[in-house]
């Protein structure tokens, strides 16, 4: 615990100390010789159309499509969508429901893509949220090509608008 520094205050009755995650990271960085003033931080907020915001969140509804209950098709399509958008995949998970329907998430360095399908309703809902230089709109043609939906509805939300 020597790397935690002197900013710790006891908070448990048995003398143990609790630290906020921020305090712990600052102390680890300080003890590793990393000075925050020397570090160049990359701003992953988006600067577009005169606004600065955290990222673009697309709410995508696909109707009357194909493959909404095919986990292999969905995973390969979302992986291609991630590549097309210029994003970085960190983790992928799909859960199958009985008798039909799938839910899943692709955790990205730039945020996430999540989905839920209702094959019995011929419907799939997706959330595509990306920050930085990743462009979630580039995922749409990949989704259309793979699932061949009769109708596509896309709504955009700019998340975390600061100016």
C-alpha positions in Angstrom: 0.0 0.0 0.0 3.0 2.3 -0.1 2.0 3.5 -3.5 -1.2 5.1 -2.2 0.5 8.2 -0.7 -0.2 10.3 2.3 -3.7 11.6 1.3 -5.5 8.6 2.8 -7.8 9.0 5.7 -9.1 6.1 7.8 -12.7 5.4 7.3 -13.2 1.9 8.7 -13.4 1.1 12.4 -10.5 -1.4 12.1 -8.0 1.2 10.9 -8.2 0.3 7.2 -8.2 3.2 4.8 -10.5 4.0 1.9 -9.4 5.9 -1.2 -11.4 7.3 -4.1 -10.4 5.8 -7.4 -9.1 9.2 -8.5 -6.9 9.6 -5.4 -5.4 6.2 -6.0 -4.7 6.8 -9.7 -3.1 10.2 -8.9 -0.9 8.7 -6.2 0.1 5.8 -8.4 1.0 8.2 -11.3 2.9 10.5 -8.9 4.9 7.6 -7.5 5.6 6.3 -11.0 7.1 9.7 -11.9 4.2 10.8 -14.1 3.5 14.5 -13.8 0.0 15.4 -15.0 1.2 18.8 -16.1 3.6 17.1 -18.5 1.0 14.8 -20.0 -0.7 15.7 -23.3 -4.4 14.7 -23.0 -6.4 13.8 -26.0 -9.8 15.3 -26.2 -12.3 12.7 -27.5 -15.2 15.1 -27.5 -16.6 15.8 -31.0 -16.3 19.3 -32.5 -18.9 19.5 -35.3 -21.4 22.0 -36.7 -20.3 24.7 -34.1 -20.9 22.3 -31.2 -18.7 20.5 -28.8 -20.2 17.2 -27.4 -19.3 13.8 -26.0 -20.5 11.8 -29.0 -23.2 10.9 -31.4 -25.8 8.3 -30.2 -27.9 6.8 -33.0 -31.1 5.0 -32.1 -31.7 2.6 -35.0 -34.8 0.6 -35.6 -34.8 -2.1 -38.3 -38.2 -3.5 -39.5 -39.1 -6.4 -41.8 -35.5 -7.7 -42.1 -33.6 -10.9 -42.3 -31.4 -12.7 -39.8 -32.7 -11.1 -36.6 -32.3 -14.4 -34.8 -28.9 -15.4 -36.3 -26.2 -14.6 -33.7 -23.4 -15.3 -36.2 -24.8 -12.9 -38.8 -25.4 -10.3 -36.2 -21.9 -10.6 -34.7 -20.2 -10.5 -38.1 -22.3 -7.6 -39.2 -21.7 -5.5 -36.1 -17.9 -6.3 -36.3 -18.0 -5.0 -39.9 -20.1 -2.0 -38.7 -17.4 -1.2 -36.1 -14.7 -1.3 -38.7 -16.6 0.8 -41.1 -17.2 3.4 -38.4 -13.5 3.5 -37.6 -14.1 2.3 -34.0 -12.1 -0.1 -31.8 -13.8 -3.3 -30.5 -12.9 -4.2 -26.9 -15.5 -6.9 -26.0 -18.4 -8.5 -27.7 -21.3 -10.5 -26.0 -24.6 -12.0 -27.2 -27.3 -13.5 -25.1 -29.9 -15.8 -26.7 -33.5 -15.9 -25.3 -35.9 -18.8 -25.6 -37.6 -19.5 -27.9 -36.3 -16.5 -30.0 -34.6 -13.1 -29.6 -31.1 -12.0 -29.0 -29.5 -9.2 -27.0 -25.9 -8.1 -27.2 -23.3 -5.4 -26.8 -20.1 -4.5 -28.5 -18.0 -2.5 -26.0 -15.9 0.0 -27.9 -13.0 2.2 -27.0 -15.2 4.9 -28.4 -18.4 3.7 -26.4 -20.7 0.9 -27.6 -23.2 -0.7 -29.9 -26.0 -2.6 -28.3 -29.0 -4.4 -29.8 -32.1 -6.4 -29.0 -34.0 -8.4 -31.5 -37.6 -9.5 -31.6 -37.8 -12.0 -34.5 -41.4 -12.7 -33.9 -42.1 -9.0 -34.5 -39.7 -8.7 -37.4 -37.9 -6.0 -35.4 -34.3 -5.2 -34.2 -33.4 -2.1 -32.1 -29.8 -0.9 -32.0 -28.0 1.9 -30.1 -24.8 3.1 -31.7 -22.9 5.5 -29.5 -19.5 6.7 -30.5 -17.1 9.6 -29.6 -13.9 10.9 -31.1 -13.3 10.4 -34.8 -15.5 7.3 -35.0 -18.6 7.9 -37.3 -21.6 5.9 -36.3 -23.4 6.8 -39.5 -21.0 4.6 -41.4 -22.5 1.6 -39.7 -25.9 2.1 -41.3 -25.1 0.9 -44.9 -23.5 -2.3 -43.4 -26.7 -2.9 -41.3 -28.8 -2.4 -44.4 -26.8 -4.7 -46.6 -26.7 -7.5 -44.0 -30.3 -7.5 -42.7 -32.1 -6.1 -45.8 -34.8 -4.3 -43.7 -37.9 -3.0 -45.3 -37.8 0.1 -43.1 -35.0 1.8 -41.2 -35.6 4.5 -38.7 -32.6 6.5 -37.3 -32.7 9.1 -34.6 -29.7 11.1 -33.5 -28.8 12.4 -30.1 -25.8 14.5 -29.4 -24.6 13.4 -26.0 -22.9 15.6 -23.5 -23.2 18.9 -25.3 -20.9 21.5 -23.6 -21.0 24.3 -26.1 
